[in-house]
Amino acid sequence: MKVCKVLMVWDDGAWCAKTDEEIGLTLESGSFDALIERVRSALPELLELNCGYTGQIQIVFETQRVDTMRAVG
């Protein structure tokens, strides 16, 4: 079983999903749930095309949120 880590980052009003360069996944969406479904759909295809892998996949989603704000004072 191949374990794939997907970093999900919220930044400037959108979610972005990225994997390492070997797999090459980069997707964006305004909805967290929609982005997860897009990752689940695209990841197996990318693994086959970019890595030649067709076995089972375990996806580990890591989330991160980046907020920019101004200090008061």
C-alpha positions as CSV (number, residue, x, y, z in Angstrom):
1,M,0.0,0.0,0.0
2,K,1.3,3.4,-0.9
3,V,0.9,6.2,1.6
4,C,0.4,9.7,0.1
5,K,0.6,12.9,2.1
6,V,-1.6,15.7,0.8
7,L,-1.1,19.2,2.3
8,M,-4.3,21.2,2.3
9,V,-3.7,24.9,2.9
10,W,-6.4,27.6,3.3
11,D,-5.0,30.9,2.0
12,D,-6.6,34.0,0.7
13,G,-10.1,32.5,0.3
14,A,-9.3,29.2,-1.3
15,W,-8.1,25.7,-0.3
16,C,-5.1,24.4,-2.1
17,A,-4.0,20.7,-2.1
18,K,-0.4,19.7,-2.9
19,T,1.7,16.5,-2.9
20,D,5.4,16.0,-3.3
21,E,7.0,16.6,-6.8
22,E,7.1,12.9,-7.6
23,I,3.3,12.7,-7.7
24,G,2.8,16.2,-8.9
25,L,-0.7,16.9,-7.5
26,T,-1.7,20.6,-7.2
27,L,-5.4,21.4,-7.0
28,E,-7.5,24.4,-5.7
29,S,-11.1,24.9,-4.6
30,G,-13.2,27.2,-2.5
31,S,-14.7,24.3,-0.7
32,F,-12.7,21.9,1.6
33,D,-15.0,18.9,0.9
34,A,-15.0,19.5,-2.8
35,L,-11.2,19.6,-2.8
36,I,-11.0,16.3,-0.9
37,E,-13.2,14.7,-3.6
38,R,-11.0,16.2,-6.4
39,V,-7.9,14.8,-4.7
40,R,-9.5,11.3,-4.3
41,S,-10.4,11.3,-8.0
42,A,-7.1,12.7,-9.4
43,L,-4.5,11.0,-7.1
44,P,-4.9,7.4,-8.4
45,E,-4.5,8.6,-12.0
46,L,-1.5,10.7,-11.2
47,L,0.2,7.9,-9.3
48,E,-0.3,5.6,-12.4
49,L,0.9,8.2,-14.9
50,N,3.8,9.7,-13.0
51,C,5.0,6.7,-10.9
52,G,3.6,3.6,-12.6
53,Y,1.7,2.7,-9.4
54,T,-1.7,0.9,-9.6
55,G,-2.0,-0.6,-6.1
56,Q,-3.9,0.5,-3.0
57,I,-3.5,4.1,-1.7
58,Q,-3.8,5.5,1.7
59,I,-4.2,9.3,1.7
60,V,-3.1,11.3,4.7
61,F,-4.6,14.8,4.6
62,E,-2.7,17.4,6.6
63,T,-4.4,20.8,6.9
64,Q,-3.0,24.2,7.5
65,R,-4.6,27.6,7.6
66,V,-2.7,30.9,6.9
67,D,-4.3,34.2,8.1
68,T,-2.8,37.6,7.5
69,M,-4.0,40.4,9.8
70,R,-2.9,43.8,11.0
71,A,-1.9,44.4,14.6
72,V,-4.0,47.1,16.3
73,G,-2.0,49.8,18.0
